[in-house]
Amino acid sequence: MRYKAALLLVMLVLCGCGGFSQSTPTAAPTEAPSATPVPPTATPVPPTPTATPVPKLRIGLLDAGELGSGTNLLALLDAGAGEFAAAHALPYTMLAAPDAAAAVDARIAAGDNVIVLAGDGQGATVSAAATAHIGVTFIYMGQPAPAATENLIVLGAEGFAPDELGFLAGLAVGAASRSEVVAAVVSLLDVSGKAYDSGFQNGMRVACGRCKYIQIDTRIYAGREVQQALLIRLREDERVDTIWAAPGAGGDWLLEGCAQQGCRVVTNGKPPAVLEPAVAAVVELRPDVPLTAILAALWEDRAPAVPVALNAASGALQLRPLGAGAALTAADVNVVMDFANRLASGELSTGIDPATGLPF
């Protein structure tokens, strides 16, 4: 009996401990196969259009008529401005301007901010334009010259320096002469005429201290017979072999006549074709040199040096020996150019009072 009770107790203990219960296996989590990520498709953004750069300078040259101070000057201004514009990739326009005021307005409307106006008698026009358009720089060459302002630059208010032009011509004439007798055609009616004459004499004496000078005023030589007699006297009696004519003195016919009879000539600016074989030297009129200097200053944001004189120092007057018929030897050229360079540097003076046109 006791045995049966003990066996029953053991069985109850085994049942209470749960026995050999079988648990349901837990399934492993199923993980979806990883796919290769696809980047989102981006909508292409069009590039921002590059703005066309605005030129720093837009240059216009207006031909408003004759320049009595010399021939071929407009072509020189055109060449100088055009070459500067090309070198700096700047827009440049040159055109005839029979109506200067309308042409100025048209170029400003086109965007020009530097306007070069060339032509005598346009001072009032360019002054009015400069007053009306403060943001535009005006450069004027012509006579009579207006007063310069902050945005109006005048190229040579007094024209080409007459004493220096005469001095350079005198240097060349004196050096080229072999007979040591020279002549110049001048007009002594005004200060400029006197300065041409005085400057010529001083330059001639520097190059040829022994030269005889014959001064000619062509106003008193009217008529072909009188002119022919003058030529004979100059060549046969006086033995003149080199001659120059001051600007505005009316001596072109005399230069041509003397050249035909064997004289050497010195000219102001580019010589006409008929004189080229006889030209010993040229006093070059170069307004393009100071014009280019002004444009360079504007390009570099510098204030241009004013007033602008048309003289040797500014580069507007230059002596170019040609030596027609061996008129100028290498030694002559060295001497002449030494004095010309010293005049340009300011080391040498013509010795002429600009107020009177006479020697100091």
C-alpha positions in Angstrom: 0.0 0.0 0.0 2.8 2.3 1.0 4.5 1.3 -2.3 1.6 2.3 -4.4 1.3 5.7 -2.7 4.9 6.5 -3.3 4.7 5.5 -6.9 1.7 7.8 -7.4 3.5 10.7 -5.7 6.5 10.3 -8.1 4.2 10.4 -11.1 2.4 13.6 -9.9 5.8 15.3 -9.5 6.8 14.4 -13.0 3.5 15.7 -14.4 3.9 19.0 -12.5 7.3 19.7 -14.0 5.9 19.7 -17.5 7.7 16.5 -18.6 9.1 16.4 -22.1 6.9 19.1 -23.7 7.7 19.6 -27.4 8.0 23.3 -28.5 7.0 24.5 -32.0 10.1 25.7 -33.9 10.2 29.4 -34.7 10.7 30.1 -38.4 13.7 32.2 -39.4 12.7 35.7 -40.6 12.6 35.8 -44.4 14.7 38.8 -45.7 13.9 40.2 -49.1 16.9 40.1 -51.5 18.5 43.5 -51.6 18.2 45.2 -55.0 20.8 47.5 -56.5 19.8 51.0 -55.6 18.8 53.2 -58.5 19.7 56.9 -58.1 16.9 59.3 -58.6 16.8 60.8 -62.1 17.8 64.5 -61.9 16.3 67.0 -64.3 19.2 68.7 -66.1 19.5 72.4 -65.3 20.3 74.5 -68.3 23.5 76.6 -67.9 23.0 80.2 -67.0 23.6 82.3 -70.2 26.8 84.3 -70.0 26.2 88.0 -70.4 28.0 89.7 -73.3 30.7 91.8 -71.7 30.2 95.6 -72.2 33.3 97.2 -73.8 35.1 99.6 -71.5 35.4 102.1 -74.3 33.4 102.5 -77.5 35.2 105.0 -79.8 33.8 107.1 -82.5 35.7 109.4 -84.9 33.6 112.0 -86.7 35.0 113.8 -89.8 33.3 117.2 -89.5 35.2 119.0 -92.3 38.5 120.4 -93.2 41.4 120.8 -90.9 43.3 123.9 -92.0 46.3 123.1 -89.8 47.6 120.4 -92.2 46.8 117.8 -94.8 46.2 114.1 -94.2 45.5 114.8 -90.5 42.2 113.0 -90.4 43.8 109.8 -91.9 46.4 109.9 -89.2 43.7 110.3 -86.5 41.8 107.4 -88.0 44.8 105.2 -88.1 45.8 106.0 -84.5 42.3 105.4 -83.1 41.7 102.4 -85.2 45.0 100.7 -84.2 44.3 101.4 -80.5 40.8 100.0 -80.7 42.0 96.8 -82.5 44.8 96.3 -80.0 42.3 96.4 -77.1 39.4 94.6 -78.9 37.3 97.8 -78.7 34.4 98.8 -81.0 35.5 101.6 -83.3 33.5 103.6 -85.9 34.8 106.3 -88.2 32.3 108.2 -90.4 31.7 111.5 -92.2 29.7 114.0 -90.2 28.3 116.8 -92.4 25.9 117.5 -89.6 28.2 117.2 -86.6 25.5 117.6 -83.9 23.3 114.9 -85.4 26.2 112.6 -85.9 27.2 113.1 -82.2 23.7 112.2 -81.0 23.6 109.1 -83.3 26.9 107.8 -82.0 25.9 108.3 -78.4 22.7 106.5 -79.1 24.8 103.7 -80.5 26.7 103.4 -77.2 29.9 105.3 -77.9 31.4 106.8 -74.8 34.5 108.4 -76.4 33.9 110.7 -79.4 36.6 112.3 -81.4 35.4 115.2 -83.5 37.7 116.6 -86.1 37.0 119.7 -88.2 37.4 123.4 -88.1 34.5 125.5 -86.9 32.9 122.9 -84.7 33.8 124.3 -81.3 30.3 125.4 -80.3 28.9 122.0 -81.3 31.3 119.9 -79.3 31.0 122.2 -76.3 27.2 121.9 -76.3 27.5 118.1 -76.7 30.0 117.8 -73.8 27.6 119.8 -71.5 24.6 117.7 -72.4 26.4 114.3 -72.1 28.6 114.4 -69.0 29.3 110.7 -69.1 30.9 110.8 -72.6 34.5 111.9 -73.2 34.9 114.3 -76.1 38.2 114.9 -77.9 38.2 117.8 -80.3 40.7 118.9 -83.0 39.9 122.0 -84.9 40.1 125.8 -84.9 39.0 128.0 -83.3 39.3 125.8 -80.2 36.7 125.8 -77.5 37.5 125.9 -73.8 38.4 122.5 -72.4 36.1 121.0 -69.6 36.2 117.9 -67.4 34.9 115.8 -70.3 36.1 117.9 -73.3 39.8 117.5 -74.3 41.1 119.8 -76.9 43.9 118.6 -79.2 46.2 121.6 -79.6 44.1 124.7 -78.7 46.7 126.8 -80.5 47.3 124.4 -83.4 50.7 123.0 -84.1 53.4 124.9 -82.2 54.6 127.3 -85.0 58.0 128.1 -83.5 58.9 124.4 -83.1 57.6 123.5 -86.5 59.8 126.2 -88.0 62.7 125.2 -85.9 62.6 121.6 -87.0 62.3 122.7 -90.7 65.2 125.1 -90.2 67.4 122.2 -88.8 66.7 120.1 -91.9 67.1 122.9 -94.4 70.4 124.0 -92.9 71.8 120.5 -92.8 70.7 119.7 -96.4 72.1 122.9 -98.0 75.4 122.6 -99.9 75.5 126.1 -101.3 74.8 127.5 -97.8 72.0 129.6 -99.2 68.5 128.7 -98.1 65.0 130.2 -98.5 61.7 130.1 -96.6 58.3 131.2 -97.7 56.6 132.9 -94.7 53.9 135.4 -93.9 54.5 137.9 -91.2 51.0 139.2 -90.8 50.4 137.5 -87.4 52.2 136.1 -84.4 52.1 132.6 -85.9 53.7 133.7 -89.1 56.4 135.5 -87.1 57.0 132.4 -85.0 57.4 130.2 -88.1 60.0 132.6 -89.4 61.9 133.1 -86.2 61.9 129.4 -85.3 63.1 128.6 -88.8 66.0 131.0 -88.6 67.1 129.7 -85.2 67.0 126.1 -86.3 68.8 126.9 -89.5 71.6 128.5 -87.6 72.0 125.5 -85.3 72.6 123.3 -88.3 74.4 125.8 -90.6 75.9 128.7 -88.9 77.2 130.2 -92.1 74.0 129.8 -94.2 72.5 132.9 -95.8 68.8 133.2 -95.3 66.4 134.6 -97.9 62.9 135.4 -96.6 60.1 135.3 -99.2 56.6 136.7 -98.8 54.7 135.3 -101.8 51.9 137.9 -101.4 54.1 140.4 -103.4 54.8 137.9 -106.2 51.6 137.8 -108.2 51.5 136.7 -111.8 53.3 134.0 -113.7 56.0 136.3 -115.1 56.9 137.7 -111.7 57.0 134.2 -110.2 59.2 133.0 -112.9 61.6 135.9 -112.4 61.7 135.1 -108.7 62.6 131.5 -109.4 65.5 132.6 -111.7 66.8 135.0 -109.1 66.7 132.4 -106.3 68.4 129.7 -108.3 70.8 131.6 -110.6 71.6 134.8 -108.7 71.3 133.7 -105.1 72.2 130.0 -105.6 69.4 128.8 -103.2 69.5 125.0 -103.1 67.1 124.2 -100.3 63.7 125.7 -99.5 60.7 125.4 -97.1 57.3 127.0 -97.0 55.5 127.7 -93.7 51.9 126.5 -93.4 49.4 128.9 -94.8 52.0 131.0 -96.5 51.0 130.1 -100.0 54.3 128.9 -101.2 53.4 125.6 -102.8 54.0 126.9 -106.3 57.4 128.1 -105.4 58.4 124.7 -103.8 57.3 123.0 -107.0 59.1 125.4 -109.2 62.3 125.2 -107.2 62.2 121.4 -107.1 61.9 121.3 -110.9 65.1 123.3 -111.1 67.0 121.1 -108.8 66.3 122.4 -105.3 65.8 120.2 -102.3 62.7 120.9 -100.3 61.4 120.3 -96.8 57.7 119.8 -96.4 55.2 119.9 -93.5 53.5 116.6 -93.4 53.2 114.1 -96.2 54.6 115.7 -99.4 52.6 115.7 -102.6 53.7 113.2 -105.2 55.2 115.9 -107.5 57.6 116.9 -104.7 58.6 113.5 -103.4 61.8 113.1 -105.5 63.1 116.4 -104.1 62.2 116.0 -100.5 65.2 116.1 -98.1 63.1 115.8 -94.9 59.6 116.0 -93.6 58.3 117.8 -90.5 55.7 115.2 -89.7 52.4 116.4 -88.2 51.3 113.5 -85.9 48.1 114.4 -83.9 47.6 110.6 -83.7 50.4 110.3 -81.1 48.8 112.5 -78.4 45.3 111.1 -79.3 46.6 107.6 -78.6 48.1 108.8 -75.3 44.7 110.1 -74.3 42.9 106.9 -75.2 45.5 104.9 -73.2 44.9 107.0 -70.2 41.1 106.5 -70.4 41.6 102.7 -70.9 43.8 102.6 -67.7 41.4 104.8 -65.7 44.0 107.6 -65.5 43.2 111.3 -66.0 44.7 112.3 -69.4 47.4 115.0 -69.1 45.9 118.3 -70.2 46.2 120.7 -71.9 47.3 118.7 -74.9 49.8 120.6 -77.1 50.6 119.7 -80.6 54.4 120.0 -80.2 57.6 118.0 -80.1 57.1 117.0 -76.5 53.7 115.4 -77.2 55.0 113.6 -80.3 52.8 115.6 -82.6 55.8 117.2 -84.3 58.5 114.9 -85.5 61.4 115.3 -88.0 61.9 112.6 -90.5 65.0 113.0 -92.7 64.6 111.4 -96.1 67.9 112.4 -97.8 66.6 112.9 -101.3 69.6 112.8 -103.7 71.9 112.2 -100.7 71.0 115.6 -99.4 71.5 114.4 -95.8 74.5 112.3 -95.0 74.4 109.9 -92.0 76.4 112.5 -90.0 73.8 115.2 -90.9 71.0 113.0 -89.8 72.7 112.2 -86.5 73.2 115.9 -85.8 69.7 117.0 -86.8 68.0 114.2 -84.9 70.0 114.9 -81.8 68.7 118.5 -81.7 65.2 117.3 -82.6 65.2 114.8 -79.7 66.5 117.4 -77.3 63.7 119.7 -78.3 61.2 116.9 -77.7 62.7 116.1 -74.2 62.6 119.8 -73.2 66.3 120.0 -72.9 66.4 122.5 -75.8 64.2 125.5 -76.5 63.5 127.3 -79.8 64.3 130.6 -78.2 61.1 132.2 -79.4 58.6 134.1 -77.3 55.2 132.5 -78.1 53.4 135.8 -77.2 55.2 137.8 -79.9 56.6 135.2 -82.3 60.0 136.9 -82.0 63.2 135.8 -80.3 63.5 136.4 -76.6 
